Amino acid sequence: MKPTLLVLAAGMGSRFGGLKQMEPVGPKGEWILDYSVSDASKAGFGKVVFVIRREMEAEFKSLTEAKYKDQVDLAFAFQEKLDLPIDVPNMELREKPWGTGHAVYAARKHLEAPFAVINADDFYGAEAFQALAKFLTDTSHQKETETYALVGYRLANTLSDHGSVSRGVCQIESSGQLVSIEEHSEIRYQSSKIRAKDSAGNEVELSPKTIVSLNCWGFPNGWAQKLGTLFADFLKDKGSEAKSEFYLPSAVDEMIKSGQARAIALPCDSKWLGVTYRDDLPSVRAAIKELYQRT
């Protein structure tokens, strides 16, 4: 069974100022997403599921079907704030859906094979999809404890020159096993050092070599349904908070710490390319042009 690629494309890019998933970055007007779908198809993925917002449906489906229907099978899921595993009171106070973990949950009906998860606006490189395809088609590591995979990037290769970013900071054993992952925000260079706020809001310093998550994951078949239980527990605890978010890395971290699963890190030394701010566009375009001129 060929693995599925799940693309999180519901974010509208408030800091960017528009629908950044559709911004041309390649020499022929390619989106970052075009490279991801092409690299995934070449690596052996047979289906792509896009998680989008309902108001994006007509334009997004029209454009992506024209681009990709001859490469892979396509499906579309909608991230909507009322698509929940349990009832939550006072939903009128909430404006947005519930984050990346919710986005994966929203696609559960379309995930009938082992699957990878990526962001629509991050350029991961062919190496990442090759590693994930190999992991997802090798069932030997699922015989004892359920196992997930994370493509990890060095923090210094994932920063923007134009503002702060958020990343899942990973603790990894020498064997390559992921011990924990903690969401950090406001990550930026400050006086030649990398500063950030941890999940408790404390100011911390991070090493440039720190391995971080860019939401590039591999999961076994059926995991999206299991995610519903974690999401329900989250909603019982934080569902009344109007701006709470159910992060995918936090869900994985909880599974690891409870002993229900383990995760391995697939290292990647490539430089991250992504558009967080509109000022990121020129450098991303230049890097992609250089990369494909070399290849």
N, C-alpha and C positions, 0 to 999 in steps of 0.2 A: 504494500500500500504506500503510495507516494505521500510524503508529508504535506501539510497545509501551511501556508504563510498567512498569519493574521496581522493586518496592518491597522494600527491605531491612527485614525485620520479625523477624529471628531473635533479636535481642538481647532479653534478659529484663529489662534495666534494673536492674542490681544496686544502683546508688546510689539509684535511685528507690524500690526496695522492692516491686516487683511488675511486672505486665504493663502497662507504661505505654502501649503502643500502643492499648489498649482503654479508657483513662481518658476519661470524658466531659469535654469542654471547651466545647462549644457550648451555646447557650441551650435547645436541645431534646435535649441529651444527646449531641450529635455528638462523634465522635472527631476528632482532627487528621487522621487518615487519610481520613475522610469528605470533608473539604474538598479534599484532594489528588486523590482519585478523581473527584470532581465537576468540579473545575477542569480536570483532564486530559481527561476525556470531552468537555467543552465546547470544549476547544482542538483536538480532533480525534484524540486517542489512541483506538485501537480495542480494545486488549487490556491487561489488567493481570496481571502475574505477581508473586506474593508469594513471597519467600524466607523460610521459617519453619523452626523446629526440629520434628523429628518428634513430640515430645511435645505440641506445640501444635496438631497437625493437626485433631483432631475439633472442638474449640471454635472455633478460628479459621476453619476452612472453613465451619462452620455459620453463624457470624455474618456473615462477609463475603459469602457467597453470597446470604443473605437481603437484604443491603443493596445489592449492586452488580450482581447478575446481569442486571438489566434495563438497566443503563447501558453495560456493556462486557463483552467476553469475559474469562473468568477462568482462570488456571492457577496451580498451586502447585508450588514446588520446595523441596527440603529441604537445608539446610546441615548436613552431617555430616562429622565430622573424618576419616573414612576415604575420602571422595570426593576422590581426589587423582589428578593426572596421572602420578605415579611412585610407586613404593614408598618408604616412609619407615620406618626402623627405630625401635624403642623407642616405638611409639605408645601404649603403656600409660602412659607418663609424661605424656601430654597429656590435659587435661581438656576443653578447649574447641575449637571450630573455629578457622579461621585468619584471621578478619577480613573486612573489606569486599570485598577483591579476591576472596577465596575465595567469598563470597556470590554475586557476579556469576558466577563460574565455575560454581557449583552450578546456576544457572538456564540454562545454555547450550543445553539441548535445547528450551527453550521460546521462544527468541529467534530468530524467523524474519523479522524486519523491523528497520529502524533503531529504536533504543530509548533511552529516558531512564532514569536511575537516581536514586532518591531514598531518603531514610530515612523509615520509617513514622512517626516521632515528631517530625518537623520540619514546621512550617507554612511553605510557600514562597510562597504567594500565586498568584493567577491569572496575573499577569504572567510568572512564571517558566515556566509550562506553555505559554503562548502563544509565548514566545520559543523554547522547545525544539521545539515542534511545527513552527514555521516553519523552524528549522534542519534538522530531521530529514527534512522533506519536500522540501527544496531540495537536489538532488544536484549542483548546479554546483560546489560547493566541494570535491567529492571527486574531481575529474578529475585532479589532479596528485598532491599528497601527501594521504594519508588524514587527515581532519580530524575532531577532536572538539570538543565545546562544553562549557563550564563556566559555570553561572550563579553569578556571584561576588557576595558580600555584603561590605559594609564591616564590619570587625571590631567596631567599637563597637556595631553593631546586632545582634550575635550573642552577647553575653555574658550570663551568668546572674548575678543578684544574690546567689545562694545557694551559690556554689562555683565551682571552676575548670572549664574546658572544654578540649577538644582541637580544633584546627582545622588544615586544610591552608593554609599561608600562601603566597600566590601572588605571583610576580614577573611583571608584565605590561608589554609594550611599549606605546608611545603608539598604535600601530596596533590595539591590542586583542588581539594575539597573546600567548598564555601562554608564558612563557619557562621557568618552573620552578615546582614546588610542593613544599613541604617541611612535613612534619607537625610541629606544635608542640603541646606538652602543658602542663598546669597553667597555662593562660592565665587571668589574673584581674587585677582592679584592686588595686594596692598603692601606697598613698600618692599617690593620684590619677593614677598611671601604670599602663599595661598591661604586666604582666610575664609571661614565659613561659619555657619550656625548649624549645630547638630539638631537632632530631633527634639531636644529639650529646650532649644533656643539659646544654648551656650555658645559663645564665640570660641572657635578652635582654629588651630593651624594644621594644615594637611600637607603631606609630602607630595611632590610632583609625581612620584612613582606609585601613589595610591591607586589601586584598581577600583574602578567605579562601573556602575551599571548604566547603560544607555537604553534600557528596556529592550535588550536583544536576548531573548530567552528561547529555550526549547523545553517542551512539556510532553508527557505521554498522553495517549488517547484517553479521554474521560476526565482529564484534570479540570477542565472548565466547569464541569458539574460539581466537583469537590469544592471549587472556589466559592460556590453558593453558600456553603456552610460557614466558611470564614466571613463572608460578606454579611450574613445574617447576624453573626456574633458582633461584628463591627457596628452594625446598625442598632443593635440593642444598647450598645455602649455610647455611640456617638451620633446616632441618627437624628437627635434633636438639635445638633449643632449645624447651623445654616451653611457653614463653609467647610465642614469636615470632608476629607478625601480618603478614599480607600485605595492606597497605593499598591500596585502589583508587587514591588520589591518587599514591602512590609508583609504581604500575605505569604510570600515565599519564606521570609525570615521566620514567621510564626510556625510554618510547617517544619522547618529545620529544627528550631528550638524545642518543639514538642516531640521530636523524634519520629514524626510521621513520614518524613522524606529526607533526602539529602540532595545536595546540588554540587556540581562540579563546574569549575571555571575554565572556559576555553579562552586562553590568552590571545590578545590581538594587539600588535604593536603599531597598527595603522593610526594615522591621525584622524580624529573625528571631523566630519564635515557636516555642518548643520546650520540652519537659519533660525536663530532665536530672535535676532534683531535685524531690521532692514539693512543696517550698516554692515551686516555679515555677508551680504550678497556678493560684493566684488571679490573678496578673498575666496569664497566658495567657488565662484565661477573660474577664477584663475587656477585654483588647485585641481579642479576637475579637468580643465583643459590640459594642464601639465600631465596629469595622470594618464589620460587617454592618448596623449601624444606619445608617451613612453611605451604604451602597450599596443 
